[in-house]
Structure formats: structure tokens, C-alpha cells
Amino acid sequence: MSDERKSLDSLTALLEQAGGYATAKVLTTSAKLGFFSPPFPLVSPEDFAQDRQLPVRGVRLLLNVLTGLGIYEKKGNKFRLKEGFRQLFGGHELLDDLIHHDRLYDVWGRLEERIRLGGSVPLSEEEKGHYPESLAVFLRAMRAHAAYLAPEILSEVSWEGVRDMLDIGGGGGGYALAFVKAFPNLKITVADLPDAIELTKDMVAGERKSHRILFHSGNAYTDPLPAGPFDRIFISHLIHIYPADENQALISKVVRHLKPGGDLLLLDYFLDDTETRPREAVLFRLLMMIGTPKGDCYRLSEAKDWLAQSRLVPTAVHVLPRGNTLIVAKKG
Ligand SMILES: C[S@@+](CC[C@H](N)C(=O)[O-])C[C@H]1O[C@@H](n2cnc3c(N)ncnc32)[C@H](O)[C@@H]1O
């Protein structure tokens, strides 16, 4: 292939990436407007529009785009979500993950402003996701993430002797549910901020084995933690909301609630030492700069230093899908 051809191909790929927001916005808007919500009948744009109380023109255009993307199928003037997607969207959480992305889209829209002005751009309450309905969507999106990562954690990590566990920042309850369902003798306390705990109680109520999930309301960084001591403490996707010194203090506090020989599982988007990989982690770090007052993503080596300072010994590092890394560290 000629050099000229190669650089044209790279330019096309770059432009496709730059225009990726169009597809992203089609997907997240469609989720918000009910295009992926059950029931999934074969429907004309007119009937769909009437049902959702939307003007028909945009509905027709969106249905055509979704068909072009291979998500809907078109028969004459009628459209239907394809079979595979009907199954995917039959449960609620994937849908909420897409709706959550719609909020993140707005947050990403502040990127230039945030880079130019640094820490001085206040986000609206909606952008921060502090409204109760945004928090509920957020927590259900977290459950969607837990649904694909919990099986990995169950299979990668030894669960021998783990009876009493604490999940700090465990809002949504996705991991707690997956873990108590997997082990009949396991009891988990989910600790989170008061609003998240109230919603999480409702979200897990009635689920199989949920009687073995307990709740603790409070700020893990500033309030007392449940006493324990626990066999295992799990902290997933919490530390990227807080600065390094506060995370280090949290870890030294957490250790006091672990039994000797117990372990801490720390799951997050950790960076390599070049701070350029994994891709998901590097992008997420930028999102934390835009969307949180003091959040950040940390190098794996930095997190290991925090653990060492609390006399926790890393016994394994598991590289999980989509840029996630799980550190297992034991209390001696
Ligand atoms: C990104 S979510 C992760 C949820 C879950 N651990 C997971 O991995 O899917 C962060 C969670 O931490 C909770 N959280 C944030 N700050 C907290 C604090 N200071 N104390 C306790 N929980 C906190 C949030 O309410 C939210 O449920």
C-alpha cells in the first residue's frame, strides 16, 4: 500500500472517530425516548409517535437510522427492534446504562471549558446526577456494569473462608447480589451515602438471597465504618471520585476493619506507569476531571504504595474487561 493511501486511510479512521458522537447521541437519545423499551411491537412511525407523544418526523428518521445501524429491522412502513436486541433490552439495566451515557455526553460537552478554566467550572445538579431520578438511573447503570464484571471476580478470586464481607460504595447492590447468590454462607454489608442506600434497599428488595445483604448509611471517608471485622472488604469504582491523600486515609481506616488474614479487593480504572493506558482508564480520568471536584484515576503502582503503607500485601492483580483492574491485597 502506498504511503499516500495509508495516510488517507488513517485520516478516514480519525474522522470517523471524531464523528462518533453522532452514533453515540442516536443511541442514548433513542434509549431516553423509549425506542429500546419493551414491549417491542412491529410498529409504524405514526403509531410509535402517537404512543410516545412525539412528532412523527423525527421518529421516522430515527427509526431509519436505527435500522441502518442494524438495531431495528424494517418491513414496509413498519419497524421492530431486532430479536437479539429485544433480549438485551428485556431487562432494565442496559437501558439505564445508555441513559446514563446520555448524561455523561452532556458532561463531556464541558471538556474544552474545563480544560481552559481548570477546576472552576461548576456542574449543574443534573450534570452531577444528584437528582433522585438521575441517581436511580446511575445506580441501575452501575448494576449493569456489575452484571458483566461480577462473574469475572467470582471466577478469578478465591472465596474460601469468606463469610462476612463489606462493600464500600456498593450502591446499586449489583455486586452484593451476585456474590450472595454465589455463596450460601456469605453475608454482605453494603455501605454507601444515605440517598444511595435508600434507593439500593428498594433495588435489591425482593431479589433472591437479598436477606443476606445488610446496609450501612454514611460517608465512608468521614464517618465511622461498620465495625466488622470482615473477612473481605470490596471497594469498587469509589476511589476515582476522591483525591489521593483521602484514598490513602480511607485504606488505612479500612484495614482496621479487616480480620488478620482478610483481604481488600480494590477494583478501578488503574493506569500504567506511562499514564497513557489502558485507553478506557485514560479517558475515564479525563471524565473525572470534568465531572467531579477532586476525582482522578491512579497508577496501579501508586495504589500499591497506598496498600503497602497500610501493611496490606498485594497477592494478585487481575486485568478485567473494559479497562478494569482488580487488586487483591492481604492483611498480614
Ligand atoms: C461509581 S459508583 C460505584 C458503585 C459500585 N461500587 C460499582 O462498582 O458498581 C460510586 C459509589 O460510591 C458511592 N459513594 C461516593 N462517595 C461516597 C462516600 N464518601 N462514602 C460512601 N459511598 C460513597 C456512590 O454513592 C456510589 O454508589
The ligand as an SDF file (V2000), in Angstrom:
LIG
                    3D

 27 29  0  0  0  0  0  0  0  0999 V2000
  -19.1670    4.8400   40.6330 C   0  0  0  0  0  0  0  0  0  0  0  0
  -20.2680    4.2500   41.8580 S   0  0  0  0  0  0  0  0  0  0  0  0
  -19.7430    2.5770   42.0220 C   0  0  0  0  0  0  0  0  0  0  0  0
  -20.8350    1.6930   42.5650 C   0  0  0  0  0  0  0  0  0  0  0  0
  -20.3930    0.2350   42.7780 C   0  0  0  0  0  0  0  0  0  0  0  0
  -19.3650    0.1190   43.7650 N   0  0  0  0  0  0  0  0  0  0  0  0
  -19.9020   -0.3410   41.4800 C   0  0  0  0  0  0  0  0  0  0  0  0
  -18.7150   -0.5430   41.2880 O   0  0  0  0  0  0  0  0  0  0  0  0
  -20.7580   -0.5590   40.5980 O   0  0  0  0  0  0  0  0  0  0  0  0
  -19.6560    5.0140   43.3310 C   0  0  0  0  0  0  0  0  0  0  0  0
  -20.4880    4.6790   44.5380 C   0  0  0  0  0  0  0  0  0  0  0  0
  -19.8320    5.2130   45.6860 O   0  0  0  0  0  0  0  0  0  0  0  0
  -20.7460    5.9140   46.4700 C   0  0  0  0  0  0  0  0  0  0  0  0
  -20.0210    6.9420   47.2220 N   0  0  0  0  0  0  0  0  0  0  0  0
  -19.4990    8.0880   46.7670 C   0  0  0  0  0  0  0  0  0  0  0  0
  -18.9040    8.7550   47.7380 N   0  0  0  0  0  0  0  0  0  0  0  0
  -19.0370    8.0080   48.8550 C   0  0  0  0  0  0  0  0  0  0  0  0
  -18.6290    8.1850   50.2060 C   0  0  0  0  0  0  0  0  0  0  0  0
  -17.9440    9.2590   50.5820 N   0  0  0  0  0  0  0  0  0  0  0  0
  -18.9530    7.2300   51.0960 N   0  0  0  0  0  0  0  0  0  0  0  0
  -19.6560    6.1270   50.7290 C   0  0  0  0  0  0  0  0  0  0  0  0
  -20.0650    5.9070   49.4620 N   0  0  0  0  0  0  0  0  0  0  0  0
  -19.7600    6.8450   48.5400 C   0  0  0  0  0  0  0  0  0  0  0  0
  -21.7470    6.4760   45.4610 C   0  0  0  0  0  0  0  0  0  0  0  0
  -22.9720    6.8320   46.0880 O   0  0  0  0  0  0  0  0  0  0  0  0
  -21.8790    5.3170   44.5060 C   0  0  0  0  0  0  0  0  0  0  0  0
  -22.8220    4.3730   44.9350 O   0  0  0  0  0  0  0  0  0  0  0  0
  1  2  1  0
  2  3  1  0
  2 10  1  0
  3  4  1  0
  4  5  1  0
  5  6  1  0
  5  7  1  0
  7  8  2  0
  7  9  1  0
 10 11  1  0
 11 12  1  0
 11 26  1  0
 12 13  1  0
 13 14  1  0
 13 24  1  0
 14 15  1  0
 14 23  1  0
 15 16  2  0
 16 17  1  0
 17 18  1  0
 17 23  2  0
 18 19  1  0
 18 20  2  0
 20 21  1  0
 21 22  2  0
 22 23  1  0
 24 25  1  0
 24 26  1  0
 26 27  1  0
M  CHG  2   2   1   9  -1
M  END
$$$$
